[in-house]
């Protein structure tokens, strides 16, 4: 049986086309739009609600009072046979974001999941986790939301 990395390598026997890269980037954007939709905040406006959503160009951070979830997309080089990887990290505490003041408390990693894009026979992009589990973009978004909700309940 092939390992997940071997399975991904077998699917991409040559560097992926620009079309494939575009499909993957749209899947990444759809996931990030689901988790933390882009919206403009006015100057000095603060988000309200139990979970703050912070968007970056290649990821997002969902921050609850004592737990957080970060999703980061790392695209591969143009001549690489893979397309990149998506890292989902569940945190205990408050995650420091770029440009924010330093905090005394340090957030600690609770769990981490790395998923890579693969292309199935129907040309729908799915995400392949290290344990062999496959996710559609909506199901991966649901897993991310569930992980954060479970950690929030654990911390309260």
LINMOJO-V792702 format. One record per pair of residues at least 12 apart in sequence whose ideal C-beta (glycine too) atoms are under 10 Angstrom apart, sorted by sequence separation. I is the first residue (numbers start at 0). J is the second residue. If there is no record, write none. Layout:
# LINMOJO-V792702
I/J
I/J
This chain:
# LINMOJO-V792702
50/62
51/63
58/70
59/71
72/84
73/85
92/104
93/105
94/106
114/126
115/127
123/135
124/136
126/138
49/62
50/63
51/64
57/70
58/71
59/72
71/84
72/85
73/86
91/104
92/105
93/106
113/126
114/127
115/128
123/136
125/138
126/139
38/52
49/63
50/64
53/67
55/69
57/71
58/72
71/85
72/86
91/105
92/106
112/126
113/127
114/128
115/129
119/133
125/139
128/142
35/50
37/52
48/63
49/64
55/70
57/72
58/73
70/85
71/86
90/105
91/106
92/107
113/128
114/129
34/50
35/51
36/52
38/54
46/62
50/66
51/67
53/69
55/71
56/72
57/73
70/86
71/87
90/106
91/107
92/108
112/128
113/129
117/133
126/142
35/52
37/54
50/67
55/72
57/74
69/86
70/87
71/88
90/107
91/108
92/109
112/129
34/52
35/53
36/54
50/68
69/87
70/88
88/106
90/108
91/109
111/129
112/130
114/132
35/54
68/87
69/88
89/108
90/109
114/133
34/54
35/55
68/88
69/89
88/108
89/109
90/110
112/132
114/134
116/136
31/52
67/88
68/89
69/90
88/109
89/110
90/111
32/54
37/59
67/89
68/90
88/110
89/111
112/134
31/54
35/58
36/59
66/89
67/90
87/110
88/111
89/112
31/55
34/58
35/59
66/90
67/91
87/111
88/112
31/56
34/59
35/60
65/90
66/91
67/92
69/94
86/111
87/112
88/113
114/139
31/57
33/59
34/60
35/61
57/83
65/91
66/92
67/93
68/94
86/112
87/113
31/58
32/59
34/61
58/85
63/90
65/92
66/93
67/94
69/96
85/112
86/113
87/114
112/139
30/58
31/59
57/85
58/86
60/88
61/89
62/90
64/92
65/93
66/94
67/95
85/113
86/114
114/142
28/57
30/59
58/87
61/90
64/93
67/96
84/113
85/114
27/57
58/88
60/90
62/92
63/93
84/114
85/115
112/142
27/58
62/93
84/115
85/116
112/143
62/94
83/115
84/116
24/57
35/68
60/93
61/94
82/115
83/116
34/68
60/94
62/96
81/115
82/116
112/146
35/70
60/95
81/116
82/117
34/70
60/96
81/117
82/118
110/146
60/97
69/106
109/146
31/70
65/104
67/106
69/108
87/126
30/70
31/71
66/106
73/113
75/115
109/149
110/150
31/72
53/94
55/96
65/106
68/109
75/116
85/126
87/128
109/150
30/72
51/93
55/97
67/109
68/110
69/111
70/112
74/116
82/124
84/126
27/70
53/96
66/109
84/127
85/128
28/72
53/97
62/106
70/114
72/116
109/153
27/72
51/96
84/129
109/154
26/72
53/99
27/74
24/72
23/72
85/134
24/74
23/74
23/75
87/139
34/87
20/74
31/85
85/139
89/143
20/75
27/82
30/85
87/142
26/82
27/83
87/143
20/77
30/87
89/146
90/147
24/82
27/85
88/146
89/147
23/82
24/83
26/85
87/146
91/150
15/75
17/77
22/82
23/83
87/147
89/149
90/150
14/75
89/150
14/76
15/77
20/82
23/85
91/153
92/154
14/77
19/82
20/83
91/154
11/75
14/78
15/79
13/78
14/79
15/80
14/80
15/81
13/80
14/81
15/82
11/79
12/80
14/82
15/83
11/80
70/139
10/80
11/81
70/140
9/80
10/81
11/82
8/80
10/82
7/80
8/81
70/143
7/81
69/143
7/82
68/143
68/144
4/81
7/84
68/146
68/147
66/146
67/147
68/148
66/147
61/143
66/148
68/150
61/144
66/149
67/150
68/151
30/114
59/143
63/147
66/150
67/151
61/146
62/147
63/148
65/150
66/151
61/147
65/151
66/152
63/150
64/151
66/153
63/151
65/153
66/154
27/116
65/154
66/155
26/116
61/151
64/154
65/155
63/154
64/155
23/115
24/116
63/155
23/116
22/116
23/117
50/144
23/118
29/124
20/116
22/118
30/126
19/116
26/123
27/124
50/147
26/124
50/148
19/118
25/124
26/125
27/126
49/148
22/122
26/126
15/116
22/123
23/124
50/151
22/124
49/151
15/118
19/122
23/126
33/136
11/115
18/122
30/134
32/136
33/137
10/115
11/116
19/124
30/135
31/136
34/139
10/116
11/117
30/136
33/139
34/140
10/117
11/118
29/136
30/137
33/140
7/115
9/117
10/118
28/136
29/137
32/140
33/141
6/115
7/116
10/119
26/135
27/136
30/139
31/140
34/143
3/113
7/117
26/136
29/139
30/140
33/143
34/144
3/114
4/115
6/117
7/118
25/136
29/140
33/144
3/115
26/139
30/143
34/147
3/117
10/127
7/127
6/127
4/127
3/127
3/128
4/129
6/131
3/129
2/129
3/130
3/131
2/131
3/132
1/131
3/133
0/131
